[in-house]
Amino acid sequence: MQVRPRRLLLASASPRRAELLQRMGLVFDIRPTHVEEDDSGQSGPERLVLDNAALKARTLARQEPKALVLGSDTTVALGDQVLSKPVDLDDARRMLAMLSGRRHTVYTAVALHWEAGALAHCFVERSEVCFKTLDAQRIEHYLTRVNPLDKAGAYGIQSGRELIIESVNGSVENVMGLPIQALEACFEELGFDFRNKV
């Protein structure tokens, strides 16, 4: 019987998540899944990211039963209102104006599926982000530096951070899209080690 999964697969095309796994020193393959994600937020931000992450991981795990599949999903919530990826630049401007001068929560879910080992483990990490007060000019300046259309809440924390973000309470990596501290603790608890031993 296989005691541990043979390899780690990232069910995401996100370069940020791949970069964060590399930062952890892990050996993994990237295998994006093409699934219909729910961005409506009707069930609340936590349920949304959990369901989306589990769907990605479960879908790939059925095709790769001997591997541990990592699915993840991130969203931004202002109170109960979910701010998914903007549909266009006007939508991005609207979202940034909504977040201006306010504190909001970034939710990231991680789903780990290993079909051969009958493992399905999910968790959610939260970080509180406080925005600077943004006028129209600052928003436009930010949009010249960052593509907001592939980011929940129309912003990323990797570049242009000094223009829009006042402070982060919690994991910065969680805001980037993968809470590596919590993931490391989870792998330790499960007894999985995907680091390059060479």
Backbone torsions as a table, in degrees:
resi	resn	phi	psi	omega
1	MET	NA	137.9	179.7
2	GLN	-73.3	120.1	-175.3
3	VAL	-83.6	-34.0	-179.3
4	ARG	-134.9	152.6	176.1
5	PRO	-63.9	144.9	-174.3
6	ARG	-76.7	-30.5	-179.6
7	ARG	-153.1	168.4	-178.8
8	LEU	-110.1	130.1	177.7
9	LEU	-118.5	133.1	176.1
10	LEU	-97.6	114.0	-178.1
11	ALA	-86.5	58.0	-176.1
12	SER	-158.9	145.5	175.7
13	ALA	-95.3	4.1	-175.6
14	SER	-68.0	117.2	177.4
15	PRO	-64.1	-27.9	179.6
16	ARG	-66.8	-43.1	179.7
17	ARG	-66.9	-40.0	178.2
18	ALA	-62.3	-41.7	179.2
19	GLU	-62.3	-39.7	-179.5
20	LEU	-69.5	-38.2	176.1
21	LEU	-65.3	-38.3	176.8
22	GLN	-63.8	-39.2	178.5
23	ARG	-61.5	-30.9	177.2
24	MET	-76.0	-9.1	-179.7
25	GLY	81.2	22.2	-176.2
26	LEU	-90.6	150.8	174.1
27	VAL	-100.6	124.4	-175.4
28	PHE	-155.0	163.7	173.3
29	ASP	-115.4	148.1	179.8
30	ILE	-97.0	122.5	179.0
31	ARG	-136.8	81.6	-178.3
32	PRO	-59.3	141.9	175.9
33	THR	-104.7	146.2	178.9
34	HIS	-108.4	92.2	-177.6
35	VAL	-123.9	160.5	178.3
36	GLU	-86.7	101.7	-178.9
37	GLU	-81.4	151.2	176.3
38	ASP	-96.1	116.8	177.8
39	ASP	-111.4	9.7	-174.6
40	SER	-69.1	-34.9	-179.0
41	GLY	74.2	12.6	-177.1
42	GLN	-64.9	-28.9	-179.0
43	SER	-93.1	5.6	-179.7
44	GLY	96.5	156.7	-173.9
45	PRO	-63.5	-39.0	-176.9
46	GLU	-67.2	-45.6	179.2
47	ARG	-64.9	-38.4	-179.2
48	LEU	-58.9	-51.5	-176.8
49	VAL	-69.8	-35.8	177.9
50	LEU	-62.5	-47.2	-178.6
51	ASP	-64.9	-43.2	-179.3
52	ASN	-66.2	-43.5	-180.0
53	ALA	-63.9	-43.3	-179.5
54	ALA	-65.7	-38.7	178.9
55	LEU	-61.8	-45.3	179.0
56	LYS	-61.8	-48.0	-176.6
57	ALA	-66.9	-44.2	-178.0
58	ARG	-63.1	-42.1	-177.9
59	THR	-60.5	-46.5	-179.3
60	LEU	-74.2	-35.4	-179.0
61	ALA	-61.2	-30.9	177.6
62	ARG	-67.0	-31.6	179.2
63	GLN	-83.3	-26.3	-176.1
64	GLU	-129.1	70.2	-172.0
65	PRO	-63.6	-24.0	-176.6
66	LYS	-88.8	-7.9	-178.4
67	ALA	-99.5	155.4	169.6
68	LEU	-89.1	122.3	-178.2
69	VAL	-104.3	131.2	178.4
70	LEU	-109.2	117.6	173.5
71	GLY	-111.6	145.8	-178.8
72	SER	-146.9	153.8	177.3
73	ASP	-150.3	142.5	-177.5
74	THR	-128.4	139.8	172.0
75	THR	-143.7	164.6	-180.0
76	VAL	-112.9	136.5	178.7
77	ALA	-132.2	129.6	174.7
78	LEU	-104.9	99.9	-169.4
79	GLY	66.1	-125.5	178.0
80	ASP	-93.2	-5.1	-176.5
81	GLN	-85.3	120.5	179.9
82	VAL	-85.0	130.7	175.8
83	LEU	-110.9	96.4	179.4
84	SER	-80.7	-163.1	179.3
85	LYS	-67.8	135.8	-179.9
86	PRO	-67.7	149.2	-178.8
87	VAL	-80.2	-26.7	178.5
88	ASP	-158.7	-178.1	-177.0
89	LEU	-65.9	-34.0	177.6
90	ASP	-64.0	-40.4	177.5
91	ASP	-64.7	-38.5	177.8
92	ALA	-63.1	-43.6	178.1
93	ARG	-60.5	-43.2	-179.9
94	ARG	-60.5	-44.7	-178.9
95	MET	-65.0	-45.3	-179.8
96	LEU	-62.8	-38.2	176.9
97	ALA	-65.3	-36.5	177.5
98	MET	-65.1	-39.0	-177.2
99	LEU	-79.6	-17.4	-176.8
100	SER	-51.8	125.2	175.7
101	GLY	69.8	11.7	-175.3
102	ARG	-124.6	164.6	178.0
103	ARG	-102.2	135.8	178.4
104	HIS	-138.6	173.9	-176.6
105	THR	-116.6	135.2	173.6
106	VAL	-105.5	125.0	179.2
107	TYR	-108.8	129.2	171.5
108	THR	-126.6	128.3	175.1
109	ALA	-104.6	144.1	173.6
110	VAL	-121.7	128.8	177.1
111	ALA	-120.3	125.7	178.0
112	LEU	-112.2	121.3	179.6
113	HIS	-125.3	129.9	175.5
114	TRP	-132.9	99.3	-172.6
115	GLU	-60.5	-47.0	-176.9
116	ALA	-64.8	-27.0	-179.8
117	GLY	-100.9	7.5	179.9
118	ALA	52.3	40.9	-180.0
119	LEU	-106.9	130.0	171.9
120	ALA	-140.1	105.2	-174.7
121	HIS	-128.1	127.2	-178.2
122	CYS	-130.9	148.0	172.1
123	PHE	-150.9	161.1	179.7
124	VAL	-124.3	136.7	175.5
125	GLU	-115.7	144.2	179.5
126	ARG	-122.6	141.6	173.0
127	SER	-131.3	142.0	178.1
128	GLU	-98.8	127.8	-179.4
129	VAL	-119.7	130.6	177.1
130	CYS	-109.0	123.7	-179.9
131	PHE	-87.4	148.2	168.1
132	LYS	-70.1	164.6	173.5
133	THR	-75.8	123.0	-174.8
134	LEU	-110.6	124.5	170.9
135	ASP	-92.6	174.2	-175.6
136	ALA	-59.0	-37.1	-178.7
137	GLN	-65.3	-42.3	179.9
138	ARG	-67.3	-38.5	177.7
139	ILE	-61.4	-45.2	180.0
140	GLU	-63.3	-40.3	178.3
141	HIS	-62.1	-43.2	179.1
142	TYR	-61.4	-42.2	-178.0
143	LEU	-68.3	-20.1	175.4
144	THR	-78.2	-17.8	-176.8
145	ARG	-102.3	-23.9	-173.0
146	VAL	-132.1	137.9	171.9
147	ASN	-84.7	110.7	-174.6
148	PRO	-84.7	-9.8	-167.8
149	LEU	-73.5	-17.1	178.3
150	ASP	-107.2	19.9	-175.6
151	LYS	-128.3	131.2	174.5
152	ALA	-59.7	136.2	-179.8
153	GLY	75.1	3.0	176.3
154	ALA	69.3	20.5	177.6
155	TYR	-147.0	158.6	172.7
156	GLY	-126.1	161.7	-176.5
157	ILE	-101.1	-7.9	-174.6
158	GLN	-75.2	-41.0	179.7
159	SER	-130.9	147.5	-178.5
160	GLY	73.9	11.6	-177.4
161	ARG	-56.7	-40.4	-176.0
162	GLU	-65.3	-19.2	180.0
163	LEU	-77.0	-32.0	-169.3
164	ILE	-122.7	-24.2	-170.8
165	ILE	-104.8	127.3	177.2
166	GLU	-82.6	-49.7	-176.8
167	SER	-160.4	159.0	175.2
168	VAL	-128.6	127.4	176.2
169	ASN	-109.4	108.1	-176.0
170	GLY	119.8	-165.0	-175.8
171	SER	-73.0	121.7	175.1
172	VAL	-66.9	-37.2	179.2
173	GLU	-63.4	-30.7	175.7
174	ASN	-62.2	-40.0	178.1
175	VAL	-67.3	-32.7	177.2
176	MET	-69.7	-25.0	177.2
177	GLY	131.2	0.5	177.5
178	LEU	-158.7	114.5	-178.6
179	PRO	-77.8	87.7	-170.1
180	ILE	-67.4	-28.5	179.1
181	GLN	-66.0	-46.6	179.2
182	ALA	-67.1	-35.8	179.5
183	LEU	-67.0	-41.1	178.1
184	GLU	-60.5	-44.6	178.9
185	ALA	-63.2	-37.8	-180.0
186	CYS	-66.0	-45.5	178.2
187	PHE	-61.3	-39.5	179.2
188	GLU	-62.8	-43.6	179.7
189	GLU	-63.7	-38.4	-179.0
190	LEU	-81.7	-13.1	-179.3
191	GLY	78.9	26.1	-179.9
192	PHE	-101.4	137.1	178.7
193	ASP	-135.9	110.1	-179.1
194	PHE	-110.5	20.5	-179.3
195	ARG	-77.7	152.9	178.3
196	ASN	-76.2	117.0	-175.4
197	LYS	-85.8	-8.6	-175.0
198	VAL	-68.5	NA	NA
